[in-house]
Amino acid sequence: MEPQEIRLRIRERLTSGELPRDHPQQTWVGYGTGQTCAVCGETIDREETEVEAQSADDKFRYYHGPCFQLLTEERFSRSRSGGPGLA
């Protein structure tokens, strides 16, 4: 999936509330464990970087490293621009 497609999906999911709007409370990074990425919906394979993130609602979500990076950029961009739904 191309970065622009991922960004669009992130924006939609942030707006709908499917993805947490706030930055995670804790994150861990390692090799993929077969979890499904909360952004792109694809499996995070063993040879890929996996980010495990615990949000304020105490839910754990899993992301490909590049998907998490784009999500972080979108959150930062929204917070700087006063975008919808970000405190």
ZIVENWO-V676724 format. One record per residue. N is the residue number from 1. SS is DSSP state (2 for helix, 1 for strand, 0 for the rest). PSI is psi in degrees with one decimal (999 if undefined). OMEGA is omega in radians with two decimals (none if undefined). Layout:
# ZIVENWO-V676724
{{N;SS;PSI;OMEGA} {N;SS;PSI;OMEGA}}
This chain:
# ZIVENWO-V676724
{{1;0;137.1;-3.12} {2;0;150.6;-3.13} {3;2;-38.1;3.14} {4;2;-37.2;3.09} {5;2;-41.5;3.13} {6;2;-43.4;3.12} {7;2;-42.7;3.12} {8;2;-44.7;3.12} {9;2;-41.4;3.11} {10;2;-48.0;-3.13} {11;2;-44.0;3.13} {12;2;-43.8;-3.09} {13;2;-30.4;3.04} {14;2;-42.7;-3.13} {15;2;-40.4;-3.10} {16;2;-15.9;-3.12} {17;0;1.6;3.11} {18;0;-32.0;3.05} {19;0;141.6;3.12} {20;0;139.2;-3.11} {21;0;-24.9;3.14} {22;0;155.5;3.08} {23;0;149.4;-3.11} {24;0;154.8;3.09} {25;0;-36.7;3.13} {26;1;149.5;3.05} {27;1;151.1;3.04} {28;1;145.8;-3.12} {29;1;138.8;3.11} {30;1;-163.5;3.09} {31;1;153.1;-3.14} {32;0;146.7;-3.14} {33;0;15.3;3.13} {34;0;8.0;3.10} {35;0;163.5;3.08} {36;1;131.8;3.13} {37;0;129.7;-3.12} {38;0;-14.3;3.13} {39;0;-59.4;-3.01} {40;0;-15.7;3.11} {41;0;3.9;-3.14} {42;0;157.5;3.12} {43;1;140.4;3.09} {44;0;104.1;-3.07} {45;0;163.2;-3.08} {46;0;-31.9;-3.10} {47;0;2.0;3.13} {48;0;158.7;3.08} {49;1;132.1;3.11} {50;1;133.9;3.04} {51;1;124.2;3.04} {52;1;125.5;-3.07} {53;1;132.8;3.07} {54;1;121.0;-3.11} {55;0;176.0;-3.09} {56;0;-25.5;3.12} {57;0;9.3;3.14} {58;0;14.3;3.05} {59;0;146.7;3.07} {60;1;131.7;3.08} {61;1;153.2;-3.07} {62;1;142.6;-3.07} {63;1;147.8;2.86} {64;1;148.4;3.10} {65;2;-51.1;-3.14} {66;2;-35.2;3.10} {67;2;-41.4;3.13} {68;2;-38.5;3.12} {69;2;-44.9;3.12} {70;2;-38.4;3.09} {71;2;-44.5;3.12} {72;2;-43.3;3.11} {73;2;-42.4;3.14} {74;2;-41.3;3.10} {75;2;-44.3;-3.13} {76;2;-43.5;-3.14} {77;2;-43.3;3.13} {78;2;-39.2;-3.10} {79;2;-35.3;3.13} {80;2;-34.3;-3.09} {81;2;-1.7;-3.10} {82;0;30.2;-3.11} {83;0;165.5;-3.05} {84;0;136.5;2.98} {85;0;1.4;-3.14} {86;0;135.5;3.13} {87;0;999;none}}
